[in-house]
């Protein structure tokens, strides 16, 4: 089922997600809905907060993006990112490797707003799968960026928090308008 994506201004986006101790049918259904919602919105990632649930659950799928390559090692084994998606990650953590890159980034909770964001070029992520398996993901490129973006969401950090001050100032009026529209809609 496709869910409504929460927009900037909704307090749930600033909420740190609760750890998931047990994967049950409700969590599995939520993850399936998140994948469907992400795909319907043409996104590469979606955190539970973005559909109104403050949980440590995210989905990522960079397989459709041809012009921003990624590398993926899953539990030490080289994988093709195009055939290994979507990833459903429970209680993920990310270790940043040295070396950063600046690239254009957007967010489904901020429609039509993008900015250049500096992030680590490669990361190591640890998470559980829906089957309860502990996995280690080594990633670079767009997949590394998406993992950082989504884990930020799970901790109440938004991509606008990573913008430089000039970008934030340039987008200030659009961000305020979006925040006010969302807050007005929440009061209805």
MARBA-3410 file (N, C-alpha, C, O; in Angstrom, 1 decimal):
188
0.8,-1.2,0.0,0.0,0.0,0.0,0.9,1.2,0.0,1.9,1.3,0.8 ~ 0.6,2.2,-0.9,1.3,3.4,-0.9,0.8,4.3,0.2,-0.4,4.5,0.4 ~ 1.8,4.9,1.0,1.5,5.7,2.1,1.8,7.2,1.7,2.5,7.5,0.8 ~ 1.2,8.1,2.5,1.5,9.5,2.3,2.8,9.8,2.9,3.2,9.4,4.0 ~ 3.6,10.6,2.1,4.9,11.0,2.6,4.8,12.3,3.4,4.2,13.3,3.0
5.4,12.2,4.6,5.4,13.4,5.5,6.3,14.4,5.0,7.4,14.2,4.5 ~ 5.8,15.7,5.1,6.6,16.8,4.6,7.3,17.6,5.7,6.9,17.5,6.9 ~ 8.3,18.3,5.3,9.0,19.2,6.2,8.1,20.1,7.0,7.2,20.7,6.4 ~ 8.2,20.1,8.3,7.4,20.9,9.2,6.6,20.0,10.1,6.1,20.4,11.2 ~ 6.5,18.7,9.8,5.9,17.7,10.6,6.9,17.3,11.7,8.0,16.8,11.3
6.6,17.3,13.0,7.6,17.0,14.0,8.1,15.6,13.9,9.2,15.4,14.4 ~ 7.4,14.6,13.3,7.9,13.3,13.3,9.3,13.2,12.5,10.1,12.3,12.8 ~ 9.5,14.1,11.6,10.8,14.1,10.9,12.0,14.4,11.8,13.1,14.1,11.4 ~ 11.7,15.1,12.9,12.8,15.4,13.8,12.9,14.4,15.0,13.8,14.5,15.9 ~ 12.1,13.3,14.9,12.1,12.3,16.0,13.1,11.3,15.7,13.3,10.8,14.6
13.9,10.9,16.8,14.8,9.8,16.7,14.0,8.5,16.7,13.1,8.3,17.6 ~ 14.3,7.6,15.8,13.5,6.4,15.7,13.8,5.4,16.8,14.9,5.3,17.3 ~ 12.8,4.7,17.2,12.9,3.7,18.3,13.5,2.5,17.7,13.1,2.1,16.6 ~ 14.4,1.8,18.4,15.0,0.6,18.0,13.9,-0.5,17.8,12.9,-0.5,18.6 ~ 14.0,-1.3,16.8,13.1,-2.4,16.6,13.7,-3.7,17.2,14.8,-4.1,16.8
13.0,-4.2,18.2,13.6,-5.4,18.9,13.1,-6.7,18.3,13.8,-7.7,18.4 ~ 11.9,-6.6,17.7,11.3,-7.9,17.2,10.7,-7.6,15.8,9.9,-6.6,15.7 ~ 11.0,-8.3,14.8,10.4,-8.2,13.5,9.1,-9.1,13.5,9.2,-10.3,13.6 ~ 8.0,-8.4,13.3,6.7,-9.1,13.2,6.0,-8.8,11.9,6.6,-8.1,11.1 ~ 4.8,-9.3,11.8,4.1,-9.0,10.5,3.8,-7.5,10.3,3.7,-7.1,9.2
3.6,-6.8,11.4,3.4,-5.3,11.3,4.6,-4.6,10.7,4.5,-3.8,9.8 ~ 5.8,-5.0,11.1,7.1,-4.4,10.6,7.3,-4.9,9.2,7.7,-4.0,8.3 ~ 7.0,-6.1,8.8,7.1,-6.6,7.5,6.2,-5.8,6.5,6.6,-5.4,5.4 ~ 5.0,-5.6,7.0,4.0,-4.9,6.1,4.4,-3.4,6.0,4.3,-2.9,4.9 ~ 4.9,-2.8,7.0,5.4,-1.5,7.0,6.5,-1.3,6.0,6.6,-0.4,5.2
7.5,-2.3,6.0,8.6,-2.3,5.1,8.1,-2.4,3.6,8.6,-1.7,2.7 ~ 7.2,-3.3,3.4,6.6,-3.5,2.1,5.9,-2.2,1.6,6.1,-1.8,0.4 ~ 5.2,-1.6,2.5,4.5,-0.3,2.1,5.6,0.8,1.8,5.4,1.6,0.9 ~ 6.7,0.8,2.6,7.7,1.8,2.4,8.4,1.6,1.0,8.6,2.6,0.3 ~ 8.6,0.4,0.6,9.2,0.1,-0.7,8.2,0.6,-1.8,8.6,1.3,-2.7
7.0,0.3,-1.7,6.0,0.7,-2.6,5.9,2.2,-2.7,5.7,2.8,-3.8 ~ 5.9,2.9,-1.5,5.8,4.3,-1.5,7.0,5.0,-2.1,6.9,5.9,-2.9 ~ 8.2,4.4,-1.8,9.5,5.0,-2.3,9.4,4.8,-3.9,9.8,5.8,-4.6 ~ 9.1,3.7,-4.4,9.0,3.5,-5.8,8.0,4.4,-6.5,8.3,4.9,-7.6 ~ 6.8,4.5,-5.9,5.8,5.4,-6.5,6.3,6.8,-6.6,5.8,7.6,-7.5
7.1,7.2,-5.6,7.6,8.6,-5.6,8.9,8.8,-6.3,9.5,9.9,-6.3 ~ 9.4,7.7,-7.0,10.7,7.7,-7.7,11.9,8.1,-6.8,12.8,8.9,-7.2 ~ 11.9,7.6,-5.6,12.9,7.9,-4.6,14.0,6.8,-4.6,13.7,5.7,-5.2 ~ 15.1,7.1,-3.9,16.1,6.1,-3.8,16.2,5.6,-2.3,17.0,4.7,-2.0 ~ 15.4,6.2,-1.5,15.4,5.8,-0.1,14.2,6.4,0.6,13.7,7.4,0.2
13.8,5.7,1.7,12.7,6.2,2.5,12.9,5.7,3.9,13.1,4.5,4.2 ~ 12.8,6.6,4.9,12.9,6.3,6.3,11.5,6.2,6.9,10.6,6.8,6.4 ~ 11.3,5.4,7.9,10.0,5.2,8.6,9.4,6.6,9.0,8.2,6.7,8.9 ~ 10.2,7.5,9.4,9.7,8.8,9.9,9.0,9.5,8.7,8.1,10.3,8.9 ~ 9.4,9.2,7.5,8.8,9.9,6.3,7.4,9.4,6.0,6.7,10.0,5.2
7.0,8.4,6.7,5.6,8.0,6.6,4.9,8.0,8.0,3.9,7.3,8.2 ~ 5.5,8.7,8.9,4.9,9.0,10.2,5.2,8.0,11.3,4.5,8.0,12.3 ~ 6.2,7.2,11.1,6.6,6.2,12.2,8.0,6.4,12.7,8.9,6.2,11.9 ~ 8.2,6.8,13.9,9.5,7.0,14.5,10.2,5.7,14.9,10.2,5.4,16.1 ~ 10.6,5.0,13.9,11.3,3.7,14.1,12.6,3.6,13.3,12.8,4.4,12.4
13.5,2.7,13.8,14.8,2.5,13.1,14.6,1.6,11.9,15.1,0.4,12.0 ~ 13.9,2.0,10.9,13.6,1.2,9.7,13.8,2.1,8.5,13.2,3.1,8.4 ~ 14.5,1.6,7.5,14.6,2.3,6.3,14.7,1.4,5.1,15.1,0.2,5.3 ~ 14.4,1.9,3.9,14.5,1.1,2.7,15.3,1.9,1.7,15.2,3.2,1.7 ~ 16.2,1.3,0.9,17.0,1.9,-0.1,17.0,1.1,-1.4,17.0,-0.1,-1.4
16.9,1.9,-2.5,17.0,1.2,-3.8,17.6,2.2,-4.8,16.9,3.1,-5.3 ~ 18.8,2.0,-5.2,19.5,2.8,-6.2,19.6,2.2,-7.5,20.3,2.7,-8.4 ~ 18.9,1.1,-7.7,19.0,0.3,-8.9,18.6,1.0,-10.2,19.1,0.7,-11.3 ~ 17.7,1.9,-10.1,17.2,2.6,-11.3,18.0,3.8,-11.8,17.8,4.4,-12.8 ~ 19.0,4.2,-10.9,19.8,5.4,-11.2,21.1,4.9,-12.0,22.0,4.3,-11.5
21.1,5.3,-13.3,22.2,4.9,-14.2,23.4,5.9,-14.2,24.5,5.5,-14.3 ~ 23.1,7.2,-13.9,24.1,8.2,-14.1,24.9,8.5,-12.8,25.8,9.3,-12.8 ~ 24.6,7.8,-11.7,25.3,8.0,-10.4,25.7,6.6,-9.9,24.9,6.1,-9.1 ~ 26.8,6.1,-10.3,27.1,4.7,-10.0,27.4,4.4,-8.5,27.7,5.4,-7.7 ~ 27.2,3.2,-8.1,27.4,2.8,-6.7,28.2,1.5,-6.7,28.2,0.7,-7.7
28.9,1.2,-5.6,29.5,-0.1,-5.4,28.9,-0.7,-4.2,28.5,0.1,-3.3 ~ 28.9,-2.0,-4.1,28.2,-2.7,-2.9,29.0,-4.0,-2.6,29.2,-4.8,-3.5 ~ 29.4,-4.1,-1.4,29.9,-5.4,-0.8,28.9,-5.7,0.3,28.7,-4.9,1.2 ~ 28.4,-6.9,0.2,27.4,-7.4,1.3,28.1,-8.5,2.0,28.3,-9.6,1.4 ~ 28.3,-8.3,3.3,29.0,-9.3,4.1,30.3,-9.7,3.4,30.7,-10.9,3.4
31.1,-8.8,2.9,32.4,-9.0,2.3,32.3,-9.5,0.8,33.4,-9.7,0.2 ~ 31.2,-9.8,0.3,31.0,-10.3,-1.1,30.6,-9.2,-2.0,29.6,-8.5,-1.8 ~ 31.3,-9.0,-3.1,31.0,-8.1,-4.1,29.6,-8.4,-4.7,29.3,-9.5,-5.1 ~ 28.7,-7.3,-4.8,27.4,-7.5,-5.3,27.1,-6.4,-6.4,27.7,-5.4,-6.3 ~ 26.2,-6.7,-7.3,25.8,-5.7,-8.3,24.7,-4.9,-7.6,23.6,-5.5,-7.3
24.8,-3.6,-7.4,23.8,-2.8,-6.8,22.5,-2.9,-7.5,21.4,-2.7,-6.9 ~ 22.5,-3.0,-8.8,21.3,-3.0,-9.6,20.4,-4.3,-9.4,19.2,-4.2,-9.6 ~ 21.0,-5.4,-9.0,20.3,-6.6,-8.7,20.1,-7.0,-7.3,19.5,-8.0,-6.9 ~ 20.7,-6.1,-6.4,20.6,-6.4,-4.9,19.7,-5.5,-4.2,19.7,-5.5,-2.9 ~ 18.9,-4.8,-4.9,17.9,-3.9,-4.3,16.5,-4.4,-4.4,16.2,-5.3,-5.2
15.6,-4.0,-3.5,15.8,-3.0,-2.5,16.4,-3.6,-1.3,16.3,-4.8,-1.0 ~ 17.1,-2.7,-0.5,17.6,-3.1,0.8,16.6,-2.7,1.9,16.1,-1.5,1.9 ~ 16.3,-3.5,2.8,15.4,-3.2,4.0,16.4,-3.3,5.2,16.9,-4.4,5.5 ~ 16.6,-2.2,5.9,17.5,-2.1,7.0,16.9,-1.8,8.3,16.2,-0.8,8.4 ~ 17.1,-2.6,9.3,16.6,-2.4,10.6,17.7,-2.0,11.6,18.8,-2.7,11.6
17.5,-1.0,12.4,18.5,-0.5,13.3,19.8,-0.3,12.7,20.8,-0.7,13.3 ~ 19.9,0.4,11.5,21.2,0.6,10.9,22.1,1.6,11.5,21.6,2.6,12.1 ~ 23.4,1.4,11.4,24.4,2.4,11.8,25.3,2.5,10.6,25.5,1.6,9.8 ~ 26.0,3.7,10.5,26.9,4.0,9.4,28.2,4.5,10.0,28.2,5.4,10.8 ~ 29.3,3.9,9.5,30.6,4.4,9.7,31.1,5.1,8.5,31.1,4.5,7.4
31.6,6.3,8.6,32.0,7.1,7.5,33.5,6.8,7.3,34.3,6.8,8.2 ~ 33.9,6.6,6.0,35.3,6.5,5.6,35.8,7.8,5.3,35.1,8.8,5.0 ~ 37.2,8.0,5.5,37.8,9.3,5.1,37.5,9.6,3.6,37.4,8.7,2.8 ~ 37.5,10.9,3.3,37.3,11.3,1.9,35.8,11.7,1.7,34.9,10.8,1.9 ~ 35.6,12.9,1.3,34.2,13.3,1.0,34.0,13.8,-0.4,35.0,14.0,-1.2
32.8,13.9,-0.8,32.4,14.4,-2.1,31.1,15.3,-1.9,30.3,15.1,-1.0 ~ 31.0,16.2,-2.8,29.8,17.1,-2.8,29.0,16.7,-4.0,29.5,16.7,-5.1 ~ 27.7,16.5,-3.8,26.8,16.1,-4.9,25.4,16.7,-4.6,25.1,16.9,-3.4 ~ 24.6,16.8,-5.6,23.2,17.2,-5.5,22.4,16.2,-4.8,22.5,15.0,-5.1 ~ 21.6,16.7,-3.8,20.8,15.8,-3.0,19.4,16.4,-2.8,19.3,17.6,-2.7
18.4,15.5,-2.8,17.1,15.9,-2.5,16.5,15.0,-1.5,17.1,14.1,-1.0 ~ 15.2,15.2,-1.2,14.5,14.4,-0.2,13.0,14.4,-0.5,12.4,15.4,-0.8 ~ 12.4,13.2,-0.4,11.0,13.1,-0.7,10.1,14.0,0.2,9.0,14.3,-0.1 ~ 10.6,14.3,1.4,9.9,15.2,2.4,10.1,16.6,2.1,9.5,17.5,2.7 ~ 10.9,17.0,1.1,11.1,18.3,0.6,10.9,18.4,-0.9,11.9,18.6,-1.6
9.7,18.3,-1.3,9.4,18.3,-2.8,10.1,19.5,-3.5,9.9,20.6,-3.1 ~ 10.8,19.2,-4.6,11.3,20.2,-5.5,12.4,21.1,-4.8,12.7,22.1,-5.3 ~ 13.0,20.6,-3.7,14.1,21.3,-3.1,15.4,20.4,-3.2,15.3,19.3,-2.7 ~ 16.4,20.9,-3.7,17.7,20.2,-3.8,18.8,21.1,-3.4,18.7,22.3,-3.5 ~ 20.0,20.5,-3.0,21.2,21.3,-2.7,22.4,20.4,-2.8,22.3,19.2,-2.7
23.5,21.0,-3.0,24.8,20.3,-2.9,25.1,20.0,-1.5,25.2,20.9,-0.7 ~ 25.3,18.7,-1.2,25.6,18.3,0.2,26.9,17.5,0.2,27.2,16.7,-0.7 ~ 27.8,17.8,1.2,29.0,17.1,1.3,28.8,15.9,2.2,28.2,16.0,3.3 ~ 29.2,14.7,1.7,29.1,13.5,2.5,30.3,12.6,2.2,31.0,12.9,1.3 ~ 30.5,11.6,3.0,31.5,10.6,2.8,31.3,9.9,1.5,30.2,9.5,1.2
32.4,9.7,0.8,32.3,9.0,-0.5,32.0,7.5,-0.3,31.3,6.9,-1.1 ~ 32.5,6.9,0.8,32.2,5.5,1.1,31.9,5.3,2.6,32.4,6.1,3.4 ~ 31.1,4.3,2.8,30.7,4.0,4.2,30.7,2.5,4.4,30.7,1.7,3.5 ~ 30.6,2.1,5.7,30.3,0.8,6.1,29.0,0.9,7.0,29.0,1.6,8.0 ~ 28.0,0.1,6.6,26.8,0.2,7.4,26.5,-1.2,8.0,26.9,-2.3,7.4
26.0,-1.2,9.2,25.6,-2.5,9.9,24.1,-2.4,10.2,23.6,-1.4,10.6 ~ 23.4,-3.5,9.9,22.0,-3.5,10.1,21.5,-4.9,10.2,22.2,-5.9,10.0 ~ 20.2,-5.1,10.6,19.5,-6.4,10.5,18.6,-6.3,9.3,18.1,-5.3,8.9 ~ 18.3,-7.5,8.8,17.3,-7.7,7.7,16.0,-8.1,8.4,15.9,-8.3,9.6 ~ 15.0,-8.2,7.5,13.6,-8.6,8.0,13.7,-10.0,8.5,12.9,-10.4,9.4
14.7,-10.8,8.1,14.8,-12.2,8.5,15.7,-12.3,9.8,15.9,-13.4,10.3 ~ 16.1,-11.1,10.3,16.9,-11.1,11.6,18.4,-11.3,11.4,19.1,-11.4,12.4 ~ 18.8,-11.4,10.1,20.3,-11.6,9.8,21.0,-10.3,10.0,20.6,-9.2,9.6 ~ 22.2,-10.3,10.7,23.0,-9.2,10.8,23.8,-9.0,9.5,24.4,-10.0,9.1 ~ 23.8,-7.9,8.9,24.6,-7.7,7.7,25.5,-6.5,7.8,25.3,-5.6,8.6
26.6,-6.5,7.0,27.5,-5.5,6.8,27.5,-5.1,5.4,27.7,-5.9,4.5 ~ 27.3,-3.8,5.1,27.3,-3.2,3.8,28.4,-2.3,3.6,28.5,-1.3,4.4 ~ 29.3,-2.5,2.6,30.3,-1.5,2.3,29.8,-0.9,1.0,29.6,-1.6,0.0 ~ 29.7,0.4,1.0,29.2,1.1,-0.2,29.9,2.3,-0.6,30.6,3.0,0.3 ~ 29.9,2.7,-1.8,30.4,4.0,-2.3,29.4,4.5,-3.3,28.5,3.9,-3.7
29.7,5.8,-3.7,28.8,6.4,-4.7,27.4,6.8,-4.2,27.3,7.1,-3.0 ~ 26.4,6.7,-5.0,25.1,7.1,-4.6,24.6,6.2,-3.5,23.8,6.7,-2.6 ~ 24.9,4.9,-3.5,24.4,4.1,-2.4,25.0,4.5,-1.0,24.2,4.6,0.0 ~ 26.2,4.9,-1.0,26.8,5.5,0.3,26.1,6.7,0.7,25.8,6.9,1.9 ~ 25.8,7.6,-0.3,25.1,8.9,0.0,23.7,8.6,0.5,23.2,9.1,1.5
23.0,7.6,-0.1,21.6,7.3,0.3,21.6,6.7,1.7,20.7,7.0,2.5 ~ 22.6,5.8,2.0,22.6,5.2,3.3,22.8,6.3,4.4,22.2,6.3,5.5 ~ 23.7,7.3,4.1,23.9,8.4,5.1,22.7,9.2,5.3,22.3,9.6,6.4 ~ 22.0,9.5,4.2,20.8,10.3,4.2,19.7,9.7,5.0,19.1,10.3,5.9 ~ 19.5,8.4,4.8,18.4,7.6,5.5,18.7,7.4,6.9,17.9,7.5,7.8
20.0,7.1,7.3,20.3,6.9,8.7,20.2,8.3,9.4,19.8,8.3,10.6 ~ 20.6,9.4,8.7,20.3,10.7,9.3,18.8,10.8,9.7,18.5,11.2,10.8 ~ 17.9,10.5,8.7,16.5,10.6,9.0,16.1,9.8,10.3,15.3,10.3,11.1 ~ 16.7,8.6,10.4,16.3,7.8,11.6,16.7,8.4,12.9,16.3,8.0,14.0 ~ 17.6,9.4,12.8,18.1,10.1,14.0,17.6,11.5,14.1,18.1,12.3,14.9
16.6,11.8,13.3,16.0,13.1,13.3,16.8,14.2,12.6,16.6,15.4,12.9 ~ 17.8,13.8,11.8,18.6,14.8,11.1,18.2,14.9,9.7,18.0,13.8,9.0 ~ 18.0,16.1,9.2,17.5,16.3,7.8,18.6,16.8,6.9,19.6,17.4,7.4 ~ 18.4,16.6,5.6,19.5,17.0,4.7,19.7,18.5,4.7,20.8,19.0,4.4 ~ 18.7,19.3,5.1,18.9,20.7,5.2,19.9,21.1,6.3,20.6,22.1,6.3
20.0,20.2,7.3,21.0,20.4,8.4,22.4,20.2,7.9,23.4,20.7,8.6 ~ 22.6,19.6,6.8,23.9,19.3,6.2,24.3,20.4,5.1,25.4,20.4,4.6 ~ 23.4,21.3,4.8,23.6,22.3,3.8,24.6,23.4,4.3,24.7,23.6,5.5 ~ 25.4,23.9,3.4,26.2,25.1,3.9,25.3,26.3,4.1,24.2,26.3,3.6 ~ 25.8,27.3,4.8,24.9,28.4,5.1,24.4,29.2,3.9,23.3,29.7,3.9
25.2,29.2,2.8,24.8,30.0,1.6,23.6,29.3,1.0,22.6,29.9,0.6 ~ 23.7,27.9,0.9,22.5,27.2,0.3,21.3,27.3,1.2,20.2,27.5,0.6 ~ 21.5,27.2,2.5,20.3,27.3,3.4,19.7,28.7,3.3,18.5,28.8,3.3 ~ 20.5,29.7,3.1,20.0,31.1,3.0,19.2,31.2,1.7,18.2,31.9,1.6 ~ 19.8,30.7,0.6,19.2,30.8,-0.7,17.8,30.1,-0.7,16.9,30.5,-1.4
17.7,29.0,0.0,16.4,28.2,0.1,15.5,28.6,1.2,14.4,28.1,1.4 ~ 15.9,29.6,2.0,15.2,30.0,3.2,13.7,30.2,3.1,12.9,29.7,3.8 ~ 13.3,31.0,2.1,11.9,31.4,1.9,11.1,30.1,1.5,10.0,29.9,1.9 ~ 11.7,29.3,0.6,11.0,28.1,0.2,10.8,27.1,1.3,9.8,26.5,1.5 ~ 11.9,27.0,2.2,11.8,26.1,3.3,10.7,26.6,4.3,9.9,25.8,4.9
10.7,27.9,4.6,9.7,28.4,5.5,8.3,28.2,5.0,7.4,27.9,5.7 ~ 8.1,28.4,3.7,6.8,28.3,3.1,6.3,26.8,3.2,5.2,26.5,3.6 ~ 7.2,25.9,2.9,6.9,24.4,3.0,6.5,24.1,4.5,5.6,23.4,4.7 ~ 7.3,24.6,5.4,7.1,24.3,6.8,5.7,24.8,7.2,5.0,24.2,7.9 ~ 5.4,26.1,6.8,4.1,26.7,7.2,2.9,25.9,6.6,1.9,25.7,7.2
3.1,25.5,5.3,2.0,24.7,4.6,1.8,23.4,5.3,0.6,23.0,5.5 ~ 2.8,22.8,5.7,2.7,21.5,6.4,2.1,21.7,7.8,1.2,20.9,8.1 ~ 2.5,22.7,8.5,1.9,22.9,9.8,0.4,23.3,9.8,-0.4,22.9,10.6 ~ 0.1,24.0,8.7,-1.3,24.4,8.5,-2.2,23.1,8.2,-3.2,22.9,8.8 ~ -1.6,22.3,7.4,-2.3,21.0,7.0,-2.5,20.1,8.3,-3.5,19.4,8.4
-1.5,20.1,9.2,-1.5,19.3,10.4,-2.6,19.8,11.3,-3.2,19.0,12.1 ~ -3.0,21.0,11.3,-4.0,21.6,12.2,-5.4,21.3,11.7,-6.4,21.4,12.5 ~ -5.5,21.0,10.4,-6.9,20.7,9.8,-7.5,19.4,10.4,-8.6,19.1,10.0
END
